């Protein structure tokens, strides 16, 4: 099928908040659960988002997040969250967010405090 023969998207396709990713089918897309958006803003945004995630964890909302969208500083935080998800939510119990975060803070704060 040539690109001219391919079905053209409708206006509704452009206005939909959900779009298929390559390889997904319409049955794969909608998953019940919360989504989280972490905005950009560099280093300050990253620290702000860590605080927001900490509070969401305290309220037991964070474990219900199914998808995360992020840019810039928010992407640093979401990458950290992805790397530490199993430590925060092991199969047996919920971990203390502070004990997981404390491991991260020196990695982030010390390079900014060290004179060059």
N, C-alpha and C positions, 0 to 999 in steps of 0.2 A: 504494500500500500504506500503510495507516495504521500508526501506531506500535504498535497492538495486534496487528497481523498480522505485524510484523517478528519475525524469529527472536530468541529470548531467549538471552543468553549462558549458557553452562554454567559450573559451578564451575571446571572446567579452564581456561576462558577467563580467569577472574579470577586463577588461580594461575600462569598462564604468565608467564615473565619477558619474553616478547616480545609486544607488542601492535601491531596495525596502526595506522598513522597515517592520517589522512584522505587518500584518494586512492591508498593502497597496496593491492596485492592480495597474497594469500598467497605468490605466486611472487616478489614483490619484497623480502620481509622479510629472510630469512636470508642473510647474506653472510659468507663465511669471513673471519676476521681478528680482531684484538684490539679490545676496547672499553676505554675509559678513563673513569673517574669522577673528577671533581674536586669536592671538597666545599666547603662554605662556611666562612666564618670571616673574611670581610672582607680587609683589607690583609695581615694575617699569612698567611692561607691563600694569597693570591695569590702572595706571595713564596716560600712553601713549595713551591707547585706549580711555579713557575718552576725551582726547584732540582731537583724530581722530573723535570720534562720534560727538563732538561739531561742528567741521568743516563740517562734512557731513550733520549735521542738518542745519547749516547756508546756505549751498548750496541747501537745500531742497532735498537731495538725500536719507537721512536716512529713511524718511517715506516710500520709495519704496522698502525697504529691505523685502524680504519674508521669508528668512531662514538665521539663524546664526549658524556658527560652531565655537566652541571655546575650548580651553584647559587652565588650570591653571589660571593665572592672567586674561586672556581673558574671562574665564568663570565667574569670579567675575563681570567683566564689563557687560557681556551679561546678567547675572542674574539681575543686577541693571537695565539694559535697559528694560528687560521684566517686571520687577516690576513697572517701571515708564512710560511705553509706553502710557497708557491712559492719564497721566498727560502731556506728551509731545505732543500728537496728539489727543486732545479731538475732538469731532464731530464738534464743531463750529469754531475752529481756531487752529493755531499752537502756542504752548506755547513757552516761552522764555527758551531756554536750560539752560542758566546760572541760572535762578531762580530755576529750578529743580535740577541742579547740586549742587548748594550751600547747599541744604538740605543734600546732601550725604557727602560732604567733611569733616565736623566735625566727622561724624561716622567713617570715614576711617583714617583721619589724626591725630586726638587727641590720639587714643591709641598708635600710634607710637611715639608721642612726650612726652608722660607722663612717667616720670621715675618710675621704679618699685621698 
